[in-house]
Amino acid sequence: MISKKELWNKWEMIATKWLLDKWRTILKCNYTIRWWEIDIIAENDEFLLCVEVKTISDLDNFSWYVSDKKISHLIYTFESFMWRFYTNKQPRIDVIYVTNDKVRKVFENITWE
């Protein structure tokens, strides 16, 4: 039986491969501070991208899977990354949904305060 960690790694790898086709560079996977984590950090000429990877079975209910609390944790963690590794690129947070071993939906620039 496959563990949850192995499944998460598989889903993140699917998202990473998809991002490599769309973006220039993957900077970091599983960037962690305290107990919060960003699944993938990528960049291109214009943006620094924070990616949350989710897998779902109900394609009609995307927004339920990323709460406001989760978004605030992503922002806090992403700001920490930007502070540690200075960049002048525009920050962006995306959510990538993976189902059946494929990227099914991408929500771009979900928030930035």
C-alpha positions as CSV (number, residue, x, y, z in Angstrom):
1,M,0.0,0.0,0.0
2,I,1.3,3.5,-0.9
3,S,1.7,5.9,2.0
4,K,0.3,9.4,2.1
5,K,3.8,10.9,1.9
6,E,4.5,8.8,-1.3
7,L,1.2,10.0,-2.8
8,W,2.0,13.6,-2.0
9,N,5.4,13.3,-3.5
10,K,3.9,11.8,-6.7
11,W,1.3,14.6,-7.0
12,E,4.0,17.2,-6.4
13,M,6.2,15.6,-9.1
14,I,3.4,15.7,-11.6
15,A,2.9,19.4,-10.8
16,T,6.7,20.0,-11.0
17,K,6.9,18.4,-14.4
18,W,4.0,20.5,-15.7
19,L,5.6,23.6,-14.3
20,L,8.9,22.9,-16.0
21,D,7.1,23.0,-19.3
22,K,5.5,26.4,-18.4
23,W,8.1,28.1,-16.3
24,R,11.8,28.7,-16.5
25,T,13.1,27.3,-13.2
26,I,12.0,25.4,-10.2
27,L,13.8,27.0,-7.3
28,K,12.7,24.9,-4.3
29,C,10.3,22.1,-3.5
30,N,8.9,21.7,0.0
31,Y,10.2,25.0,1.4
32,T,9.4,24.9,5.1
33,I,9.5,27.4,8.0
34,R,8.2,26.4,11.4
35,W,5.4,24.0,10.6
36,W,4.2,25.7,7.3
37,E,5.3,24.6,3.8
38,I,5.2,25.7,0.2
39,D,5.0,22.8,-2.1
40,I,6.9,24.4,-5.1
41,I,8.6,27.7,-5.7
42,A,9.3,28.5,-9.3
43,E,10.3,31.6,-11.3
44,N,10.4,33.0,-14.8
45,D,11.6,36.4,-16.1
46,E,8.6,38.2,-14.6
47,F,7.2,36.2,-11.6
48,L,8.3,34.4,-8.5
49,L,5.7,31.7,-8.1
50,C,4.4,29.9,-4.9
51,V,2.5,26.8,-5.8
52,E,0.2,24.8,-3.6
53,V,-0.5,21.3,-5.0
54,K,-3.9,19.6,-4.2
55,T,-5.5,16.5,-5.4
56,I,-9.3,16.2,-5.5
57,S,-12.1,14.0,-6.8
58,D,-14.8,16.6,-6.9
59,L,-13.9,18.9,-9.8
60,D,-16.9,21.2,-9.1
61,N,-15.8,22.2,-5.7
62,F,-12.2,23.6,-6.1
63,S,-12.3,26.5,-3.7
64,W,-13.3,24.3,-0.7
65,Y,-9.8,22.7,-0.8
66,V,-7.8,25.9,0.0
67,S,-9.1,27.8,3.0
68,D,-8.4,31.4,3.9
69,K,-6.3,30.1,6.7
70,K,-4.2,28.1,4.3
71,I,-3.8,31.1,2.0
72,S,-2.6,33.2,4.9
73,H,0.0,30.6,5.8
74,L,1.2,30.4,2.2
75,I,1.6,34.2,2.1
76,Y,3.5,34.2,5.4
77,T,5.8,31.5,4.3
78,F,6.3,33.0,0.8
79,E,7.1,36.4,2.3
80,S,9.7,34.6,4.4
81,F,11.2,33.0,1.3
82,M,11.3,36.4,-0.5
83,W,13.0,38.0,2.5
84,R,15.7,35.3,2.7
85,F,16.3,35.1,-1.0
86,Y,15.8,38.7,-2.2
87,T,14.2,39.0,-5.6
88,N,12.7,41.9,-7.5
89,K,10.2,39.7,-9.3
90,Q,6.5,40.0,-8.9
91,P,5.1,37.4,-6.4
92,R,2.3,35.2,-7.4
93,I,0.5,32.3,-5.6
94,D,-1.1,29.5,-7.7
95,V,-3.0,26.4,-6.8
96,I,-2.5,23.3,-9.0
97,Y,-5.1,20.5,-8.8
98,V,-3.9,17.1,-9.8
99,T,-6.3,14.1,-10.4
100,N,-5.7,10.9,-12.2
101,D,-2.0,11.6,-12.6
102,K,-2.6,14.8,-14.6
103,V,-2.8,18.5,-13.9
104,R,-6.6,19.2,-14.1
105,K,-7.0,22.8,-13.1
106,V,-4.7,25.8,-12.2
107,F,-5.9,28.8,-10.3
108,E,-3.4,31.6,-11.0
109,N,-2.7,34.5,-8.7
110,I,-5.2,33.5,-6.0
111,T,-4.3,36.4,-3.8
112,W,-1.7,38.9,-2.9
113,E,-2.2,41.4,-0.2
